[in-house]
Amino acid sequence: MDTWQEVSASVEKRLTAASPGERKVFAVGIAERLMSWHEALPAEEQAPFTMGLRPLLNSLWEGVLGDTTAFTAVKRGVAEYMLSDYCHNDGQDGPDDADEHAAAATLYAAHAYLFGCNDFAVWAGQRAVDAIDQHLEYLAEQDEDLPEPDEALLAELQRQLRDLDLIANYSKDLRYSSTGLPIDTSIRLRVELRTALSSRD
């Protein structure tokens, strides 16, 4: 059986070989799963900054699935973050809100959408891996049976490979998503792709 480190390397290799459109969808799918986990937390454990990024994430879905009008909303959302106190170079002395896993993954996904760079998609995927420890702590508090940490890391990365396999099935459509897709194609992708990538299982 492959180690989680080996599977992580496979994910990165697959992302490098993918088209920008495929990488964008992958990053947004990761951000959606992390956001869904965060939204499922008790209200007192939810971070206001993270919750405030839900509209940006919704716009990202529209954009990566072919709606070019979403570009303005995504650009504005990233600009608001860049101009806020949450974007800083103060290290431990600054607010850490944007470093929460779902928030960081959403911001990486937004940069992947705007610029198409491979690194942002890789970093979004890594945030899902980094979130495993936090997720296991949450499950422990719920008195649920816990997998071994290495098994949980491996399961997350295998999920990422499955997501990439699914996304690859739509590569022809996604290759042109940045220039806009027909409405019926976008609707089909929302049903067939967004739903599957959003599942937390």
Solvent accessible surface area in square Angstrom, and as a share of the most:
residue,aa,sasa,rsa
1,M,212,0.95
2,D,85,0.44
3,T,68,0.40
4,W,69,0.24
5,Q,100,0.45
6,E,94,0.42
7,V,8,0.05
8,S,35,0.22
9,A,62,0.48
10,S,46,0.29
11,V,8,0.05
12,E,82,0.37
13,K,156,0.66
14,R,85,0.31
15,L,1,0.01
16,T,87,0.50
17,A,90,0.70
18,A,19,0.14
19,S,11,0.07
20,P,68,0.43
21,G,8,0.07
22,E,16,0.07
23,R,25,0.09
24,K,21,0.09
25,V,0,0.00
26,F,2,0.01
27,A,0,0.00
28,V,0,0.00
29,G,2,0.02
30,I,1,0.00
31,A,0,0.00
32,E,11,0.05
33,R,4,0.02
34,L,6,0.03
35,M,0,0.00
36,S,24,0.15
37,W,37,0.13
38,H,10,0.04
39,E,56,0.25
40,A,51,0.39
41,L,29,0.14
42,P,52,0.32
43,A,81,0.63
44,E,147,0.66
45,E,87,0.39
46,Q,42,0.19
47,A,25,0.19
48,P,115,0.72
49,F,29,0.12
50,T,0,0.00
51,M,62,0.28
52,G,52,0.50
53,L,16,0.08
54,R,49,0.18
55,P,88,0.55
56,L,12,0.06
57,L,0,0.00
58,N,59,0.30
59,S,22,0.14
60,L,0,0.00
61,W,0,0.00
62,E,52,0.23
63,G,4,0.04
64,V,2,0.01
65,L,1,0.00
66,G,3,0.03
67,D,49,0.25
68,T,66,0.38
69,T,107,0.62
70,A,9,0.07
71,F,90,0.37
72,T,62,0.36
73,A,41,0.32
74,V,0,0.00
75,K,102,0.43
76,R,137,0.50
77,G,15,0.15
78,V,13,0.07
79,A,42,0.32
80,E,110,0.49
81,Y,37,0.14
82,M,100,0.45
83,L,159,0.79
84,S,34,0.22
85,D,118,0.61
86,Y,77,0.29
87,C,45,0.27
88,H,70,0.31
89,N,144,0.74
90,D,79,0.41
91,G,54,0.52
92,Q,183,0.81
93,D,134,0.70
94,G,13,0.13
95,P,52,0.33
96,D,109,0.57
97,D,42,0.22
98,A,15,0.12
99,D,89,0.46
100,E,36,0.16
101,H,36,0.16
102,A,1,0.01
103,A,0,0.00
104,A,7,0.06
105,A,0,0.00
106,T,0,0.00
107,L,11,0.06
108,Y,59,0.23
109,A,0,0.00
110,A,0,0.00
111,H,31,0.14
112,A,1,0.00
113,Y,21,0.08
114,L,36,0.18
115,F,127,0.53
116,G,12,0.12
117,C,59,0.36
118,N,35,0.18
119,D,75,0.39
120,F,38,0.16
121,A,0,0.00
122,V,13,0.08
123,W,100,0.35
124,A,0,0.00
125,G,4,0.04
126,Q,81,0.36
127,R,30,0.11
128,A,1,0.00
129,V,20,0.12
130,D,79,0.41
131,A,5,0.04
132,I,11,0.06
133,D,90,0.47
134,Q,85,0.38
135,H,50,0.23
136,L,20,0.10
137,E,111,0.50
138,Y,56,0.21
139,L,30,0.15
140,A,47,0.37
141,E,120,0.54
142,Q,82,0.37
143,D,132,0.68
144,E,92,0.41
145,D,141,0.73
146,L,82,0.41
147,P,56,0.35
148,E,110,0.50
149,P,70,0.44
150,D,88,0.46
151,E,101,0.45
152,A,10,0.08
153,L,26,0.13
154,L,19,0.09
155,A,56,0.44
156,E,10,0.05
157,L,4,0.02
158,Q,72,0.32
159,R,20,0.07
160,Q,1,0.00
161,L,39,0.20
162,R,135,0.49
163,D,9,0.05
164,L,7,0.03
165,D,76,0.40
166,L,47,0.24
167,I,0,0.00
168,A,43,0.33
169,N,117,0.60
170,Y,34,0.13
171,S,30,0.19
172,K,165,0.70
173,D,35,0.18
174,L,1,0.00
175,R,136,0.50
176,Y,129,0.49
177,S,4,0.03
178,S,76,0.49
179,T,112,0.65
180,G,27,0.26
181,L,27,0.13
182,P,83,0.52
183,I,136,0.69
184,D,102,0.53
185,T,19,0.11
186,S,9,0.06
187,I,80,0.41
188,R,92,0.34
189,L,0,0.00
190,R,78,0.28
191,V,99,0.57
192,E,76,0.34
193,L,0,0.00
194,R,57,0.21
195,T,93,0.54
196,A,44,0.34
197,L,1,0.00
198,S,28,0.18
199,S,46,0.29
200,R,116,0.42
201,D,150,0.78
